[in-house]
Amino acid sequence: MKRLIALSLLSLFLLPSCDTLQQIVDTASDQPLTTAEVARGLKQALEIGVSDGADKLSSLDGYFASPYKILLPEETEKVINRLKVVPGFGDLEEKLTLRLNRAAEDAAKKAKPIFVDAITSMTFDDAMDILLGSNDAATNYLQQRTMDKLFAEFQPVILNSLEEVYAQQLWSEASTAYNKIPFVSKVDTQLDRHVTDKALVGMFGMVEKKEQAIRSDVSERTNDLLRKVFAKQD
């Protein structure tokens, strides 16, 4: 019995107190972030944003029923107004708008790997500046560094999608009919460039929303790395 009591007393001296244990935990969790960790965390946040945005925008009505709905370019307005009274073109605006958005929805699905590849190949020399920057700092960085490449790779997907939903055919028929009207200025709007521009605006808009959510809402940080990295900017 005496031996048991002695061992119990000895254990009290050898084991750290609850306060000491908490200090150990705090010290371990307060280790400084490495540049590599910051870079990985930011890339993960962007990948999550891209994946989330692409999934939502590529679903049915992802663009059409969202704040990023793609409207017709201004140049088409005069065509639509003149052709409203022509049989077969009365609902040209509605049909064409729907098809542009369907093309963007289709492209968003196909373009997801392009965005992910662009993110994973990025270097983050100024990773800490981005982390401690504005709520859209990472999105802006990604946009500045990858927009030209993304546009070059995204546009063919959009063009193919426009062909698949017969948007180009519809516009060709409408513009041809319009150009036959005497004394009008001829039109030759590039729908693929317009849709590509607007589709990318929508995609980066979704990425920005996700970045802001991760920065401001702890529950959006779905793994240990994100929690550790973004705790730095809280």
N, C-alpha and C positions, 0 to 999 in steps of 0.2 A: 504494500500500500504506500509506504514511504517512498519507494522507488518511483511509483506512478506519479505521486505528487511532485517529486523532484523533476521528473521529465516534463511534466506539464508546465512547471514554472520556468524551466529552461527554454521551452518552446516559445514562451511569451517574450523572452529576451531576444531570441534568434529571429523570429518572424517580424517583418516590418509592420508598422501600424497601418490602419486604413488610410490615414493622411499620407503616409510615406508611399503606399501603393499608388494612390492617386497622383502623387508627384511623379512617380516613375512613368505612369501612363501618359500624363501630360507632357513630360519631357520627350517621350517617344513619339507622340503625335505632333510635337512642335519642332520636329527636325526640319531644317531649311529645305526648301524645294530646290531641286536641281533644274537646270535649264532643260534637260531631257524630259523630266517629269512635266514641266510646264508645257513643253511642246506637245507631248503625248496627250495631255489633258485637253489642250486647245483643239488639237486635231480630232480627238474623240467628240468634243462638243460640236465641231463643224460637221463631222460625219453623221452624228445623230440628227443635226438640223437638216442636212441634205436628205438623209433617208426619210425622215419624217415629212419634209416638204415634198419630196418626189412621190412618196406613197399617197399623200393627200391629193396633190395636183394631178396625178395620173389616174385617179379614180373617175368614174362617170360624174360629170358636172364639177370636177375638181377645180377647173378654171372657170367654167361657165357660171357656176353658182357661188363664186367666191369673190372677195374684194379684188382679186387679180383678173377678173373677167376681161378678155381681150376684145376691144371694140374695133370697128373698122377704121382704117386710116382716113384722115381728113379728105384725101384726094378722091375717095370713093363717093363722097356725099353728093357731088354734082351728078355723078352717074346715076345714083339711086334716085335722086329727085327727078331727073329727066325720064327715067325708065319706069316710074311708078304707074304710068298710064298705058305702058306697053304690055300686051297680053303675055303672061308667063314670067313677068318680072315684078309683079305687085308686092310680093313678099321677099324681095331680093335681100334687103337688109337683115331680116330675121334669119333667113337660110344661111347667108354667108357668115354672119356672126357666129352662129352655132357651129358651123364647119371649121372656122378658124380655131375656136376653143377646143373642138374635138381633136384637131391636129396637135394643138399644144398639149392636151392631155395624153395623147398617144406618145408624143416625143418625150414628155417628162418621164414616162416609164422606161423608155429606151436610153435616156441620157443619164440616168442615175450613176452607172459605173464611170462615166466620164468625169462627173463631179468628184466622186470618191477618189478616183485616180489622181485628179488634180490636187486634192487635199493631202493625200498620203505622200505625194512627191514634193510637197512644199518644205522649205527650210524656214525655221523660226529663229533667226538671229536676234530678233527683238521680241522674243516670246514674252518676257516679263512686262515690257511696255504695253503689249496687247492685253495681257491679263489685267493690268491695272488701269487700262484705258477706259474709253466710253463703252456703253452697253452694246454697241455695234462695232467695236474695234476689230474683232476677229473677222466679222463678215466683210467689213471694208477692206481689210488686208487681203482677204481671199479674192474679193472682187477686183481689186487693183492689180493683183499679181496674175490672175487667171482669166480675166474676162475675154481678152482677144483670142486666146487658145480655145476657150469654151465656145465662143461664138463660131469660130471656124469649124469646130467639130459638131456643134449643135445644129447649125443651119441645114446641113444635108438631111438630118433626121426630120426636121420640120418640113423641108421640101417634100420628102418622101411621104410624110404623114398627110400633107395637104393634097397630094395626089391620091392617096388612099381614100380620103373622104370626099374627093371630087370638088374640093374648094377651088383649085386652080382652074378646073374646067368651067365651073360656074362663073368665076370671075372673067375668064376668057370670053365666054359667051356674052356676058353683060357688057364688057368693055368693047367688044367687037360691034355689038348692036349700037352702043353709044357713039362710037367713032364714025358710024355711018350717018349720023345726024348732021345735016349741013351746017357749016359755020361754027362747029364746036372745036375747042382745043382738044387734041387727042390725049388720051390717058394711057399710061402703061405702068401701073402701080406694081411694085415688087412685093407681093403678099408674103413671101417667105421671109424676107428681111424684117418686115413689120412684125410678123408673128414671133420670129426669133427674139427680137428686141423685147417685146412685151412678155414673152414666156420666161426669159431670163430675169426680167424685173420681178416677176411673180415668184420665181424660184429663190432668188436672193432675199426677197421679202419674207418668205417662209423661213429661210435660214436665220435671218435676223431675229424673227420672233422667237425662234427656239433658243438662240444664243441669249437673248434677254431673259427668257424664262429660266435658263440654267444659271445665269448670273444672279437672278433675284429670288429664285424659289429653290430652297434646299431640296425639296422633294423631287425636283427635276434632275438632280445629280444622282444618277442611277447606279454608280459604282464608286469604289473607294478612291480611285484616282481622281475622278471628277470632284468628289467631295473635298479631297485634300487640296487640289489645285485651286478650285474656286473659293475655298475658304480664305485663301490669301487675299482676295479682293473684297471680302465682306467687311 
